[in-house]
Amino acid sequence: MQYREFVDNIKVSALGYGCMRFKTVGEDNHIDEELTVKELRRAIESGVNYIDTAFGYHGGKSEVVVGKALADGWREKVYLADKLPVWMVEKEEDFERLFETQLSRLGTDHIDFYLLHALNGKSFEDKVLKFGLIDKMRQLKESGRVSYIGFSFHDSNEVFHKIVDAYDCADFCQIQYNYIDTNNQAGTEGLEYAASKGLGVVIMEPLLGGSLANLPDNVRAALPKDANPVQIALDYLWSRPEVGVVLSGMTLPEQLDQNLRFADESKIGKLTQDELDALVRAKAIRDGNMLVPCTGCEYCMPCPAGIDIPGTFRIYNKTAPSLGLDPRAEYDALEVKPDSCLECGKCEEICPQHIKIRDMMKAVTEAFAEK
């Protein structure tokens, strides 16, 4: 395992374990607990020392399973990151209640890296500033129950700068970044700005929900002939000196095996200019393929109408003319079609990509009606 400088000269593993995409089983999609505990501990034995979870992952069960994996002495081997669900704060007392709930689920008395979760312009104004959450985070750190404080982010570069400047006691931030999102959300400019302010930077969505691991043929053809799509995407991030730890939501043992190997081979400045140029070409082609920028994070789920929102968008994206595919059979197999949308807007309130889901459901319906 390679280690990288983070905050306070802490060394974090190049690869971090994101705990949002554990393997699930059964009709109720509950976490395969035995496998997950085994894989988390195997990752730690292999040098991974940064574990990232959140209050709402897997319906609140991620924290519980992470706590079980870190029992019996494993907790002392890692830096544990967790996030406050700011959208659940309706009064000042909620902050302490939610934090104590997280400690209980995790079976620990402290969290190493604590974040305000998924900040955007609206939640920063309506929740963070309204309820004084920055001061509460500072007090939490001063109490010793949290070692370092920060935030994760999903909005424009302009909003990112505003939050970085206002949250001046933050130690680190977590941003969505990859070779596709160079000009999206915080983007390259935000990455460099955070580093210039002395913030440690954690990367999420390095493979855009797995889509950069399973590239369409026309995008794959733009990469160097022998390049592994996953490795070159991760190396793009590890090549940058501003990047601390790259989170990967590993579902299967083989994904962990592969990522451990890639992390072991990682280093700053690894990619050549030819490889970087190839990724620019791949981005241009991939951008032309995407009709809706869904990463499959499932924050929007469950849908009150029963629509599989990420699944519907995954099918819709296959209708891009540049791909030459016909996903009609997949669309017909959907149990609930997009025209069942209630237009309640609950999904749009939480979508990290700020997708206008209600409008897109109409677009998908019209696209398949035309076909």
N, C-alpha and C positions, 0 to 999 in steps of 0.2 A: 504494500500500500504506500502510495505517495502522500505526503502531508504538506499542507499549505498554511501560510501565515494568516491568522484571522485577527480578532480583537485581542488586545493586551498580550500580544505575542503568543497567543494560544495556537497550537498546531491542530488543525482539523483535517480529517481524511479528505482526499480529493473527491471521493464518492460518499454521499450521505444517503441514508435510508429514508425515503419518503413513505409514510404509513397511511396513504390514502387509497392504495390500490391492492390491498391484500387479496389473496385468493379466497373466493367465497364458494359455498356449497349449499345444496338444498333448495327447496322452493322459496324459502325466505331469504336466500342469499346471505346467510350468516358466515362470518369469518371462519375459515378452516384454521382453528386455533392451534391444533397440534403442529401442522405444517408451518404456520406463521411464526410461532415461538422458536421452532427449530431453525428456520431460515434467518430470523433476526440474530439469534445467538451465533450462527455460523458466520454471518456477516461480521459480527463483532470480533470473533476469533480470527477473522481474516484481516482485521485492521480498521474496519469501519468504526468511527467513534462519534458520529453525529447522527442522531435519531430524531426525526421530525414528525410530529403528529398534530392533531387539532381537535377541538371540542366536538365538532360535527362529523368528523370522518367516520364512515361506516355507521352512521346513525348514533354516534357516541360510543361505539364499541371499540374503535381503534385504540383510544387511550387505555381502556381496560386490558386489552390484549398486550399492548406495549408494556403495561405495568407488570403483567404476568411474566413476560419475556425478560424483564429487567430485575425480577426477584432473585433471591438467593445469591446476591453478590454481583450480579451483572450490571446493576445500576451504577456502580462505582467505576465501571470501565468506559462509560460514554458521556458525551454531552447530550443532554435531553432538551429538545426544543418543543414548545407547545404554544398555542395561540388563543387569545381571548376573542370569542365571537362578539364583536362590537355591535352587531345588529340585534343581539339579544339584550343589550343594556337599555333599559327603560327608565331606570332611576339610579342614582349614585351607588346605592347599596348593592346593586346587581354585580358590580365589579368584584367585590370580595366574595360574594356567594358563588359566582362562576369559577373564580380562581380556586376556592376551597374544594369545589366539586371536582376540579381537574386533579388537584393533589390527591384526593381520595381515590379517584379512578386509577391514577398512575401508581398509587401505593408508595409515594415519596413525600418528603417534607420540603423539597425545593426543586425548582426548575432552572436549568442553566441558562437557556435562551428563551425569553418570553416575548411574544409578538402580539401587536394589535393586528387582527386578522383581516386580510383582503380590503385594505383601505382604498377608498376612492374619494373624489371631491365631496360627494354628498355625505358619506358616512363620517368623513373627517369633520365637517361642519356640524352635522346633526347629532353625532354621537361623541366623538373625541373631544371637540371643543365645548360642546354643551354640557357634558358631564365631567369635565376636567380630567379626562383619562390620562393625559400626559403626566400630570402631577401624581396621579395614583400609580402609574407605572414607576415613576421616580421613587416614590415612597416604598413601593414593593421591593425595589432594588436595595434601597437603604436598609430595609428590614432584614436583608439577607436571604429572604425566601426565593428570590430570583437573582441570578448573577449578572445577566446582561439583558437589556431591553431593546426592542426594535419594532418593526412592522413589516407586514407583507403587503403587496401593492398590486392593484389592477385598475389603471386609468391612464390618462394621457401623460406625456412627458412634462407638460406644464404643471399639472397637478402634483406630479412626483417632486419637482423642484420645490413647490410650495410646502409640501409636507416635510421634506428633508430640512428645510430652513426653519420651519416652525417647531419641529420635534427635535430641538437642538441637544437634548440629553440622550438621544438614541445612540446605541452602540453599533447597530447593524440593521440591515434591511434585507428583504427577500423579494426578488423580482422574477417575472417571467421573461426568459431570454433564451434565444437560440439563433441559428443562422437565418431563420425566417423572420423573427420578430425584431430585427435590428432597428426598425423605424416604428415599431408598434409598442404601446404602453411606455414603460420607462426607456426602453431601447438602449442603443449603444451610448447615446449622449447621457442618459440617466445613470447607466453603469459607471461611466467615467466621472460623472458629477458626484455620485455617492462615494466613490473611492477618494476623490479629491477632498471630500469633507471628513475623511478618516473613518468612514463607515465600513465595517465588514460587509461583504456581499454574498448572499446565499442565492443560488440559481434554482428556480423551479421550472417545470415544463421544458426540460432540455430537449425532449423528443416530441413535444407538442402532443401529449396524450398518446404517444406511441406511433403517431402518423409518420414521423421521420424515420421510423424503423421499417415501415412497410410502404415504401415509396411507389407511386405509379411508375410504369415503365419509362415514360418520357422524362420524369425527374431523375430517375436512377441513371439514365443514360448520360446525364450531364455531369455526374460524378466521375472521378478518376476510375479507370477500368477495374482495378483490384480493390477499390475502397469498400470497406464495410460501412453501410449507411449509419449504423449506430455509433461505431467508433469515430467516424469523421465528425459526426454531429457533437459528440462529447468532447473530442479533441479541439473543436472550434472554441468551446468554452474554456477548457483547461489551458489552452494556449494563451489566454488573456491573463495578465498579471493581476488585474482587479478582482478576479473571481476567487472566492474563498472555497466554498464547498458546493458541489453540484448534486442536487437531490434527484434520485430516481425512484419512482414508485414501482418496485419490482414485485411482480405477482408470482412468478414461477422460479424454481431453483435454477433452471438454465439461464434465466435472465440475470440472476445474481452472479452465477459463474462467469458469464460473459462480461458483465460490468466490472467485476473485480479484476479481470485480466486487463481490460482497457484502462482502468484506473492505475494499475501497476505500471503501465507503459506511458502514462501521461506525463507531460511537462510543459512549462511555459514556453511559448514560441515554437511548438512542435510542428505546426502546419506550415507548409511552403506557400509561397505566393501563388503558385499554380493551383494548389489545393484550395486556397482561399478564393481565387477567381472562379473555380469550378462551383463552389458553394453559392456564389453570387448568381451564376447562371441557373443553378438548380432552384434557387429562390424565385427567380423571375418566372420560370416555368410553373413551379408549384403555385405561385400566386395566381396564375392564369387558370389553374385547375379549381381553385377554391371558390365555391359559391357562398359558403357560410363558414366563418372561422371558429367552429366548435372543436374543442380539445377533448371532449368526452369526459370531463371532470365529474359530471353528474351532480353538481351543486343544485341544479334545477329540479332534481328528482326528489321525491315522487311527484308526478303531475296529478293534480286533482281529477283530471279527465282520463287519466290512465295512459296518456301518450308516452311512448318511449322517445323523449325529445332528442337525446344524443344519437340514438339509433336511426331516427327519422332523418336527421341532418347528415349522418354518415351515408345513407342511401342517396339523399338528394345531391351530395357532392359528387357522386359517381355519374351524374347526368351532365357534368361539364363537357362541352363539345370536344375539348382537346383530348379527353380520355377515350372517346369512342366506345363507351360502355352502355349497356342497357340493363339497368337494375330493376326493371318492371317486376320481375318475380319476387324480388326482395320487398318491394313496396307492397305488393299484393299480400305478402305474408304477414305484414304488420297487423297485430291484433286490433289496435286502435289507430285509425287514420288521423292525419293532422287536421282534417276538417271538424274533428270533435273538440278542438280547442275552445275552452270556455272564455278565453281572453281575460282571465283574472289578473294576469300580470305578475303573479308571485314568482315565476321563474325569472323574469327580467330583473327583479329587484336584487337577485343574488348572483346572476350570471357574471363571472369574472371577465368575460370577453365583451360584455355590454351588447350582446346580440339582441336585436329587436325581434324576439322570438315569436310574438303574436303575428307580426307582419310576415316573418319567414314561414310560419305554418300555412298562411294563405298562399305564399309563393310556391311552396312544395305541392300543395293541393292543385294549384293551377297548372304546374309543370306536368304532373302526371295525368291530369285531365286532358291536356293537349296531346300527350303521347298516346 
